[in-house]
Each structure stands twice: as structure tokens, then as C-alpha cells.
Amino acid sequence: MREAKMSAAERKGYFGEFGGSFVPPELYEVLEILADEFEKYRNDREFNDEFRYYLKEFVGRENPLYFAERLTKTLGGAKIYLKREDLNHTGAHKINNVIGQILLAKRMGAKRIIAETGAGQHGVATATACSMLGMDCTIYMGKLDTERQALNVFRMELLGAKVVAVDKGQGRLKDAVDEALGDLVENYQHTFYLLGSAVGPHPYPTMVKHFQSVISEESKRQILEKEGRLPDAVIAVTGGGSNAIGAFAHYIDEAAVRLIGVEPDQAATLTKGKPAVIHGFKCLVLLDEDGNPQPTYSIAAGLDYPGIGPEHSYLKMSGRAEYYTVTKEEVLDAFQVLSKQEGIIPALESAHAIAYAKKLAPQLSKEQLIIINISGRGDKDVEQVYGMLKK
Ligand SMILES: *Cc1c(COP(=O)(O)O)cnc(C)c1O
């Protein structure tokens, strides 16, 4: 974790022209308090020790940086390492951020956690950690999504959470977010809104990065132990951008390390987006001809969002990080290749990163090193892939 103080720009939540906080005054005040409290605890010894304790004892960190020997041989280029976020309890990186934010909520005296969820992954991670830490938990989910993801609704309820089906608007993620924000403004004195990705108004992008940066803190130490040098490239999938910013964080100041984000070609926010304000912050957004956010589509539920974290928007515009798209076919192929060659079934989201690594590795020499962030495991996706491949 970074020891340095936040820079002035970061404190206001700006990354170049991106980020900020474009919200109604009553919400702005609540977020200011949150930003102050986060600033207070981010370098607090006791708080960080507690965070580390649960990452180790509950999540099972540190997870391996695994040498993918067979995949490396097949591709015949750079040496490939996999950062195994899929081995975390609950099966993905999301739990890192969730635990960090709940511990902060407790320090702030909150008794109640609220969160939004689309497909249910963030909701399940939140319900899990709330159960473990004894917090009251309410998850807002669009009504349509609750119908499509009935099993995840049951999972959250099993974990003790209350799931509110939002029957407004289109009954999707955006409506769930609006409802959750309404709840926060009304109940902020004892309620904490737990946001699931490196998006939203300040301080969320900075806070989520802070908690997810454990990924690159570990991978940097691990690659130095194994190879005695830094990687040539770090590759991660970008939905809202939280696993990618966590996987990049400790390499951003290492100019020789290429940072590569991968997105679905039908939700190519960074590759094709334009600067705009969406959901309370400025970032690159996919806009239609009238300047409205475009509906996106991805076979991976966790990537279906027309915006992207403000820091990724900045890393793209400043040229520090590179972003590429992959097709659905390439993702399905990568999903199967990692399963067959390494005995690891990746999440469809993570398969985007693998798909790009498959193209990059053969272009590099055998002495070069690539780290792929395997953001989650694919058990949740097996039935869907079965439907796509066998029918
Ligand atoms: C949610 C999710 C993502 C996308 O979210 P980011 O905030 O971009 O990391 C990627 N992979 C998995 C496994 C997820 O669950």
C-alpha cells in the first residue's frame, strides 16, 4: 500500500480532466465527509493491520503469481505469469475492496451497508463480508436483474442480506444506483454506500484503487523474487476498472512496464469513448449520436457499463497505459485455452485479458515477462459458455 500522502489533485479526485464529483449538494456533503475519513485512515497503522488481517485470514491472500508454463510454450514468446485473484474467497478480486470499505464504514460508526449490484457479483461479495463483519446489509438490484439472476438473489439472502428489487425505470443497474443513492442521502448518519468499482464521484475511484492495489503490491514483490526484475507488461480486463487499476497501481511509476487494459469490442469505452459526465464523475463514455450514453453489450456481465474509471481515462489520454479490444470469439477461445492448458477455468471477464495476451506474447522475446491478472474464476460462467458452444 502506498505510504505517500494524496497529492492535491488526487484529494479533489481529479486525474487530469477526469474524475471530480458532479452530484447534488446534499450528496456532495456526504461524500466530503467520506473523503475526509478515508484520508484519515488510509495511512493509519491499526486500520491497515486490520485490513491485512482479513485479507490473509478470510480472503486467503497472498494468492500466487503462477508461471503458466504450458501456455508460455504454446504461444512461443514471452514468459507468462498469472496473478491468481480467482483463488480469493468468493472467487474474484471484488472482495478486496469490499472488506476495505466495510472496515472504513465501521470506523466511521456506520451500522448499515448498502450497495448496488447488476448481475449480482458485487452484491454477493458485499453480503459475504457483511456477514463476516456483522454488518446489516441491503443490496439494491434492478427488478429485471433479480429475475435474471435469481440464484444470486438467493445467495445474498442466504448470507443474511436484504435484497431490494427496484421496479423503477428499466429495472436495471442504473435504477438500482439511483435508489441506493436516495437511501444514502436519507440515512447517511448510520449508512455507508459501498461502491463496487473504481468509478463514481470522488473519493470512490481513489478509495477503490487503494484497496485493490494490494494486487500489484504482491505481484511486484513476487515477480522480483521469481525473476529478479519487473515485468515487461501487465495485462488486465477493464469493466469499471477496479481489478486493472489494482493490478497497475505499483507499476504506474515504472515507465518501462507496459500497462495494458482490455475491453470487449461492444463496450469499448476507452478505445472509442469521448469525455463526458456520467453517474457523478467525468470519464470517457461511449456516446450515441445525440450525446447520450450508449447501451453496451458484453458476454461477461461484469463488463457491461458505458463508462470507465477516471484514472483509466487519464492513463489512456496521457499515453501511460494502452487499451485494446477483443471480440467475443477471441474471449471464448481464451476461456477454453486456459482451461485446457493450465487447469484454470477463468471468469469470462478475465478471459478478455488472456485473449489479448495470446496476441501479444508471440510478438515478444522469450526473455520478456507478462503478468495477466486473472480477476476471477469461471465457475459462474460455465453454464453460459455451454449454451454458446454446444447449441
Ligand atoms: C466485476 C468483475 C470484473 C470487472 O470489474 P472491474 O471493476 O473492471 O475489475 C472483472 N472480472 C471479474 C471476475 C469481475 O467479477
The ligand as an ORCA input file, in Angstrom:
! r2SCAN-3c Opt
* xyz 0 1
  C     -16.731     -7.376    -11.717
  C     -15.648     -8.117    -12.404
  C     -14.803     -7.506    -13.363
  C     -14.992     -6.093    -13.849
  O     -14.884     -5.120    -12.880
  P     -13.607     -4.184    -12.730
  O     -14.040     -3.157    -11.772
  O     -13.287     -3.623    -14.083
  O     -12.492     -5.015    -12.221
  C     -13.774     -8.251    -13.923
  N     -13.584     -9.548    -13.577
  C     -14.378    -10.169    -12.672
  C     -14.106    -11.589    -12.335
  C     -15.435     -9.475    -12.050
  O     -16.202    -10.096    -11.157
*
